[in-house]
Amino acid sequence: METLYTLSRIVHIAAGTLAFVGGLTAMLAPKGKALHKKVGLVYVCSMLCVALTAVLMSLVKTELLTFFVPLSFFTLQLTLGGWRALERKKIRSGSVYQIPTLDWVIVIVSLLAGCVFVGLGIWRWMQGGVMGIVSAVFGVVGIVRAVSDIRLFRNIQRGLKLERMEWWFAHMSGMLGAYIATVTAVLVVNGAFLPPLVRWLAPTAIGTVGVIAWSRHYRRKFERA
């Protein structure tokens, strides 16, 4: 079992490093071009590997179980949600479209994981652990995104009018959200001089503001176009 943990940790670190570099490259690369698509696929695969190896490590060292597993589902929610949003490019606003079963599975599992995360956070906070706050925050973020996706899916299946370029905003917010998780992991490992709450929550707070500003900028740009 110790060998499994060591191998999982090595792959976890390697995949995390690749995701960190690949995500930044994809953000800087021209959107829709070959480089963006290829690096983006590498980024998605790396993030999936990061989440799965985190689960494996948690199965060996159970003290990590109550945090790594829900966090892995949260990361998967953002990564897979952002990736699957590309499938909605072909949807015409106002037309009826059946959401694939895979997308429903992702969002329902994400909702359940968020609830578990909040519950664990409350429990850990009652035990006097400051990390309970972190768990609860990530859980709430996951629940809000999952509920938003469920409402979107229902509107699509009813044939209601969608926001212009909905798939684009969903794709980018999911990918950027997953990248924020990557930055958080880097800061947690290398920012020991900072208070725990700052290391865990500062990237989310700053990144969320950045994503909101970015979304507003492109909404105005699309409206002008």
Buried (B, 14 or more C-beta within 10 A) or exposed (E): EEEEBEEBBEBBBBBBBBBBBBBBBBBEBEEEEEEBBBBBEBBBBBBBBBBBBBBBBBBBEEEBBBBBBBBBBBBBBBBBBBBBBBBBEEBEEEEEBEBEEEBEEBBEBBBBBBBBBBBBBBBBBEEEBEBBBBBBBBBBBBBEBBBEBBEBBEBBEEBEEBBEBBBBBBBBBBBBBBBBBBBBBBBBEEBEEEEBEEBBBBBBEEBBEEBEEBBEEEBEEEEEE
